[in-house]
Amino acid sequence: MGAPVGDRVADLDFEAAGKLLLTDLLQARVAETPDAVALRSPSGAWTFAEWLHRSAVVGSVLGEAARLEADSCVLVWVDTADSREVAGALHGVLHAGAIAAPLDDRLSAPELLRFAADTEARAAIVSRGLLLREGLAAEDALPGAREGDLLVVPILGGALQAARALAVPDAGEGTASRAAVRRAPGDCAFLAFTSGSTGRPKAAMITHGGSVQLAERMANAVFAAPRGGRRLGPDDFIQSPIPAHLGTSVANNLYPTAFAGCALGYRGRRFDPAASEREMVEHGTTIYNGAAAHFAMMCQSPETDLTGRVAVEVMIASGSPMTRALYDAMRRRWPAVSVANWYALNETMVGQTLNCGPGMEADPTAVGSVVWPTELRIADDAGAGLPAGEEGEILLRSPGQMIGYYLRPEETAERIVDGWIRTGDLGRVDGGDGMLRITGRIGDRINRGAFKFYPAEVEEVLAAHPAVADVGVIGVPHPTLGQDVAAFVVLRQCDGAPADPMEELQRYCRTRLSRHKVPAHFRVADSLPRNNFGKLVRRELLSRWEEDAAGADRQEKE
């Protein structure tokens, strides 16, 4: 092991955590509490010892299938129907000494091959059923008999060599496994892919030592502060609807469980609000780590006899600022629960700022104050710091943040300046309470006849209307003003809905917004495009608008 961990893993301080590998962390946890439940999914539960053993088997097969070096990338494309296998495959890559690149199981074959080319991956750990689903291999050419079986597939020239695939035996078959390959704490452990909202997804490189520090930070600060400083421990149960393949889920959910010795509950890819609330009661969930959209969907679903039995201590949201309307709805539905919100990026991982307790009650739209040892700065276009109260780009610097984008040095240089990560988000730190408030995103700003503002201002107002379940606002082309404002809304199914909801919503906005911010166009939608972390994908809304406009133009010409 790279560094001593003492008698208890959870006693590691931040500095000592940074000297470990993720493989050290799980081995130390198994040495301490091998039979404690680590991972739970609808398919069953694994102890920490079972998680480690499965990973060692995966890593051994991977070592046979491909020649790996410290900077070799291995794709993890595993069916999230059993999220335990995602965790086993991911840690298996680390066990083999390579860099894990976890991917969404919904990817199409062309998308998968683009990731293989972009990362110059040496191999992929895949679910057999995904290969068959996407036509990447014939059934009779693959080893194994079950759809959920894991295969290690070599990659050559960006193409999967399915004919050379090796099956991963069941962990219970007593398969011999190799010891974990040693790497350095500063080596990259896994890649966290951006959503690709501004182009092709980029892969943020997160190191081993940084990941263990992030786990310590989640256990002892982010999850602790909303419940009076009580840190994560073996009696806790974390429940999360955030897909297991996301880098943020790896850092914020998976390895904090190994650090603290508690259990983590995942479902499959599809979020089910009713099932989530039921599982809170069944599993004795103490921490529910989700996104604002997950809590909104639960609050919109009918209450049951289980709602009053939810004993969760902390419901913590990230991915986007919370609205006052959602905060109030959560407090009404679960009055005994502490509600918190935090801010981070794929490039920074865990909570860089945190809002909880009296701060949430005063203003749930703020994303909080910095969590040690994060540094935060608001900068102008030239990168110079701005005083409290002034709006500018949010810059972050902290241990554990990405060391760069994988194989993209030019984009790394643009994003990291003197150790500061340029977030691309706009915000301000108010002098009164010292809390960060996000005001928009560079590139999302609407310029309507020289009046400039951000969609979040309009969305906050519309989200408070009782008829609105979800809302997204964008700027759309206008021949004279340059841009106009369009709002896409998902309406609630409720009694007493206005006869003309669009007219009602426009009237509602006029009494609460400056005239230039009131949407000129409303579109009713069944749902809004959101990524796996609940964040609105505005470019897809713009595509919808453009398609509607093109269709209207064709009809007019006909």
Residue pairs with C-beta under 8 A, 6 or more apart in sequence:
1 20
1 24
1 27
1 28
2 19
2 20
2 21
2 24
2 182
2 185
3 16
3 19
3 20
3 24
5 12
5 16
5 20
5 24
5 28
6 12
8 32
9 25
9 28
9 29
9 32
9 258
9 259
9 260
9 261
10 219
10 231
10 232
10 233
10 259
10 260
10 261
12 20
12 212
12 216
12 259
13 216
14 213
14 216
14 217
14 373
14 399
17 209
17 212
17 213
17 215
17 216
17 259
18 185
18 209
18 210
18 212
18 213
18 399
19 185
19 209
20 28
20 185
20 208
20 209
20 212
21 94
21 180
21 182
21 183
21 185
21 189
21 208
21 209
21 212
22 91
22 94
22 189
22 208
22 211
22 212
22 255
23 91
23 94
23 95
23 180
23 183
23 208
24 212
25 212
25 215
25 255
25 258
25 259
26 48
26 51
26 52
26 55
26 91
26 258
27 52
27 180
29 38
29 48
29 258
29 259
29 261
30 48
30 49
30 52
32 261
33 48
33 234
33 261
34 47
34 48
34 49
35 47
35 48
35 49
36 47
36 48
36 234
36 261
36 263
37 45
37 46
37 47
37 263
38 46
38 47
38 48
38 50
38 51
38 257
38 258
38 263
38 264
39 45
39 46
39 51
39 83
39 84
39 87
39 257
39 263
39 264
39 265
39 266
40 46
40 263
40 264
40 265
40 266
40 283
41 82
41 83
41 84
41 265
41 266
41 267
41 268
42 81
42 82
42 267
42 268
43 81
43 82
43 84
44 84
45 84
45 263
46 54
46 84
46 88
48 258
48 261
50 171
51 84
51 87
51 88
51 91
52 91
53 171
53 177
54 84
54 85
54 88
54 92
54 171
55 87
55 88
55 89
55 91
55 92
55 94
55 95
56 92
56 95
56 177
56 178
56 180
57 92
57 168
57 169
57 171
57 175
57 177
58 88
58 89
58 91
58 92
58 93
58 95
58 96
58 125
58 150
58 152
58 168
59 91
59 92
59 93
59 94
59 95
59 96
59 177
59 178
59 180
59 181
60 95
60 96
60 175
60 176
60 177
60 178
61 152
61 166
61 167
61 168
61 169
62 68
62 74
62 92
62 93
62 96
62 98
62 123
62 125
62 152
63 96
63 178
63 181
64 152
64 166
65 123
65 152
65 153
65 154
65 164
65 165
65 166
66 72
66 74
66 122
66 123
66 152
66 154
66 155
67 122
68 74
68 96
68 97
68 98
68 122
68 123
68 181
69 97
69 98
70 97
70 98
70 183
70 184
70 187
71 99
71 188
72 98
72 99
72 122
73 98
73 99
73 101
73 119
73 120
73 121
73 122
73 191
73 406
74 93
74 96
74 98
74 99
74 100
74 101
74 121
74 122
74 123
74 124
74 125
75 101
75 103
75 112
75 115
75 116
75 119
75 121
75 123
75 124
75 125
75 126
75 155
76 86
76 89
76 90
76 93
76 100
76 101
76 102
76 103
76 124
76 125
76 245
77 103
77 105
77 107
77 112
77 124
77 125
77 126
77 127
77 130
78 85
78 86
78 89
78 102
78 105
78 125
78 126
78 127
78 130
78 150
78 245
79 85
79 105
79 127
79 129
79 130
79 148
80 86
80 105
80 243
80 244
80 245
80 266
80 268
80 269
81 148
81 268
81 269
82 148
82 268
83 244
83 266
83 267
83 268
84 266
85 127
85 148
85 150
86 102
86 244
86 245
87 244
87 254
88 171
89 100
89 125
89 150
90 100
90 102
90 190
90 250
90 254
91 100
92 125
93 99
93 100
93 125
93 190
94 100
94 180
94 189
94 190
94 208
95 178
95 180
95 181
96 181
97 180
97 181
97 182
97 183
98 122
99 188
99 189
99 190
99 191
99 205
99 406
100 189
100 190
100 191
101 115
101 119
101 121
101 190
101 191
101 193
101 203
102 190
102 191
102 244
102 245
102 246
102 247
102 250
103 112
103 115
103 193
103 245
104 243
104 245
104 532
105 127
105 130
105 245
105 269
106 269
107 115
108 134
109 134
109 135
109 136
112 124
112 134
112 136
112 160
113 158
113 159
113 160
114 200
115 121
115 201
116 124
116 155
116 158
116 159
116 160
117 158
118 200
118 203
118 407
119 191
119 203
119 406
119 407
120 158
120 407
121 155
122 154
122 155
123 152
123 153
123 154
123 155
124 152
124 153
124 155
124 160
125 150
125 151
125 152
125 153
125 168
126 150
126 151
126 153
126 160
127 147
127 148
127 149
127 150
127 151
128 142
128 144
128 146
128 147
128 148
128 149
128 150
128 151
129 147
129 148
131 137
131 142
131 151
131 153
131 160
131 162
132 139
132 142
132 147
136 160
136 162
137 160
137 162
137 163
137 165
141 162
141 163
142 151
142 162
142 165
143 149
143 151
143 165
143 166
143 167
144 151
144 167
149 167
149 168
150 167
150 168
151 165
151 166
151 167
151 168
152 165
152 166
152 168
153 160
153 161
153 162
153 164
153 165
154 160
154 161
154 164
154 165
155 161
169 175
183 208
184 208
185 207
185 208
185 209
185 212
186 207
186 208
186 209
186 403
187 207
187 208
188 205
188 206
188 207
188 208
188 403
188 406
189 206
189 207
189 208
189 211
190 206
190 211
190 247
190 250
191 203
191 204
191 205
191 206
191 247
191 406
192 203
192 204
192 206
192 246
192 247
192 248
192 250
192 251
192 346
192 347
192 349
192 402
193 201
193 202
193 203
193 204
193 247
193 346
194 201
194 202
194 203
194 204
194 346
194 347
195 201
195 346
195 531
195 532
195 533
195 535
195 537
196 202
197 531
197 535
197 537
197 538
197 539
198 443
198 539
202 405
202 406
202 408
202 411
203 405
203 406
203 407
203 408
204 247
204 346
204 347
204 402
204 404
204 405
204 406
205 402
205 403
205 404
205 405
205 406
206 214
206 247
206 251
206 349
206 400
206 402
206 403
207 400
207 403
210 399
210 400
210 401
210 403
211 250
211 251
211 255
211 400
212 255
212 259
213 399
213 400
214 251
214 252
214 255
214 349
214 350
214 400
215 251
215 255
215 256
215 258
215 259
216 259
217 350
217 351
217 371
217 400
218 232
218 251
218 252
218 256
218 259
218 350
218 351
219 231
219 232
219 256
219 259
219 260
220 231
220 232
221 351
221 354
221 371
221 372
222 252
222 316
222 342
222 350
222 351
222 354
222 371
223 231
223 232
223 236
223 238
223 256
223 287
223 289
223 314
223 316
224 230
224 231
224 232
225 340
225 354
225 356
225 357
225 371
226 313
226 314
226 316
226 338
226 339
226 340
226 354
226 356
226 357
227 313
227 314
227 338
231 260
232 238
232 256
232 259
232 260
232 262
232 287
233 260
233 261
233 262
234 260
234 261
234 262
235 262
235 286
236 260
236 262
236 263
236 286
236 287
237 262
237 263
237 264
237 265
237 283
237 284
237 285
237 286
237 287
238 253
238 256
238 257
238 262
238 263
238 264
238 265
238 285
238 286
238 287
238 288
238 289
239 264
239 265
239 276
239 279
239 280
239 283
239 285
239 287
239 288
239 289
239 312
240 249
240 253
240 264
240 265
240 266
240 288
240 289
240 290
241 267
241 271
241 276
241 290
241 291
241 294
242 248
242 249
242 252
242 253
242 289
242 290
242 291
242 532
242 533
243 249
243 269
243 532
244 250
244 254
244 266
246 532
246 533
247 346
247 349
248 318
248 344
248 346
248 349
248 533
251 349
251 350
251 400
252 289
252 318
252 349
252 350
252 351
253 264
253 266
253 289
254 264
256 262
257 263
257 264
263 283
265 279
265 283
265 285
267 275
267 276
267 279
271 294
271 297
273 294
273 297
273 298
273 300
273 301
274 301
274 304
276 288
276 294
276 298
277 298
277 301
277 304
277 306
277 307
277 310
278 304
278 306
279 285
280 288
280 306
280 310
280 311
280 312
281 306
281 309
281 310
281 311
284 311
285 310
285 311
285 312
286 311
286 312
286 313
286 314
287 312
287 313
287 314
287 316
288 312
288 314
288 315
288 316
289 316
289 318
290 315
290 316
290 317
290 534
291 317
291 318
291 319
291 320
291 533
291 534
291 535
292 317
292 319
292 320
292 321
292 322
292 323
292 326
292 341
292 534
293 319
293 320
293 470
293 530
293 534
294 317
294 534
295 315
295 317
295 326
295 330
296 326
296 329
296 469
296 470
298 333
299 326
299 329
299 330
299 333
300 469
300 492
303 333
307 333
307 334
310 334
310 337
311 336
312 334
312 337
313 337
313 338
314 337
314 338
314 339
314 340
315 330
315 334
315 337
315 338
315 339
315 340
316 339
316 340
316 341
316 342
316 356
317 339
317 340
317 341
317 342
318 341
318 342
318 343
318 344
318 351
318 533
319 533
319 534
319 535
320 534
320 535
320 536
321 341
321 365
321 366
321 367
321 437
321 438
321 456
322 339
322 341
322 364
322 365
323 364
323 365
323 460
323 463
323 464
324 364
324 365
324 460
324 464
325 463
325 464
326 364
326 463
327 339
327 360
327 364
330 337
330 339
331 337
331 339
338 356
338 357
339 356
339 360
339 364
340 354
340 355
340 356
340 360
341 354
341 355
341 356
341 360
341 364
341 366
341 367
341 368
342 351
342 352
342 353
342 354
342 355
342 367
342 368
342 371
343 351
343 352
343 353
343 367
343 368
343 436
343 438
344 350
344 351
344 352
345 352
345 396
345 421
345 423
346 402
347 401
347 402
347 415
347 421
347 423
348 396
348 398
348 400
348 401
348 402
348 421
348 423
349 400
349 401
350 400
351 371
352 370
352 371
352 374
352 376
352 396
352 398
353 367
353 368
353 369
353 370
353 371
353 374
353 376
353 435
353 436
354 367
354 368
354 369
354 371
355 363
355 364
355 366
355 367
355 368
355 369
355 435
356 368
359 366
359 368
359 369
359 433
359 435
362 433
363 433
363 435
363 437
365 437
365 460
366 433
366 435
366 436
366 437
367 435
367 436
367 437
367 438
368 435
368 436
369 434
369 435
369 436
370 376
370 436
373 398
373 399
374 396
374 397
374 398
375 396
375 397
375 398
375 420
376 394
376 395
376 396
376 429
376 436
377 385
377 394
377 395
377 397
377 420
378 385
378 386
378 390
378 391
378 392
378 393
378 394
378 395
378 427
378 428
378 429
379 385
379 386
379 392
379 393
379 395
380 386
380 392
380 393
381 393
383 395
383 417
386 392
388 428
388 429
388 430
388 431
388 434
389 428
389 429
389 430
389 431
390 428
391 426
391 427
391 428
391 439
392 426
392 427
392 428
393 422
393 423
393 424
393 425
393 426
393 442
394 423
394 425
394 426
394 427
394 436
394 438
395 420
395 421
395 422
395 423
396 420
396 421
396 423
397 419
397 420
397 421
401 421
402 416
402 421
404 412
404 416
405 411
405 412
405 415
414 422
415 421
415 422
416 422
424 441
424 442
424 443
425 438
425 440
425 441
425 442
426 438
426 439
426 440
426 441
426 442
426 445
426 454
427 436
427 437
427 438
427 439
428 436
428 437
428 439
429 435
429 436
429 437
430 437
438 456
439 454
439 456
439 457
440 454
440 455
440 456
441 454
444 454
444 455
444 474
444 475
444 538
445 452
445 453
445 454
445 475
446 452
446 453
446 454
446 455
446 473
446 474
446 475
446 483
446 485
447 475
447 482
447 483
448 475
448 478
448 481
448 482
448 483
448 484
448 485
448 516
448 517
449 480
449 481
449 482
449 516
450 482
451 514
451 516
451 517
453 514
453 516
453 517
455 472
455 473
455 474
455 475
455 538
457 513
457 517
458 473
458 485
458 487
458 509
458 513
458 517
458 518
458 519
459 471
459 472
459 473
461 508
461 509
461 512
461 513
462 468
462 471
462 473
462 487
462 489
462 505
462 508
462 509
463 470
463 471
465 505
465 508
466 492
466 494
467 491
467 492
467 494
467 497
467 498
467 501
467 504
467 505
468 489
468 490
468 491
468 492
468 505
469 490
469 491
469 492
470 489
470 490
470 527
470 528
471 487
471 488
471 489
471 490
471 528
472 487
472 488
472 528
472 529
472 536
472 538
472 541
473 485
473 486
473 487
473 488
473 519
474 485
474 486
474 488
474 538
474 541
474 542
474 545
475 483
475 484
475 485
475 486
476 483
476 484
476 485
476 486
476 521
476 542
476 545
477 483
477 484
478 484
484 520
484 521
485 517
485 518
485 519
485 520
485 521
486 519
486 520
486 521
486 522
486 523
486 541
486 545
487 505
487 519
487 521
487 522
487 523
488 522
488 523
488 524
488 525
488 528
488 541
488 544
489 501
489 505
489 522
489 523
489 524
489 525
490 524
490 525
490 526
490 527
490 528
491 497
491 501
491 524
498 504
501 524
502 522
502 524
505 519
505 522
506 518
506 519
506 522
509 517
509 518
509 519
510 518
523 544
523 545
523 548
525 544
528 536
528 541
529 536
529 537
529 540
529 541
530 536
530 537
531 537
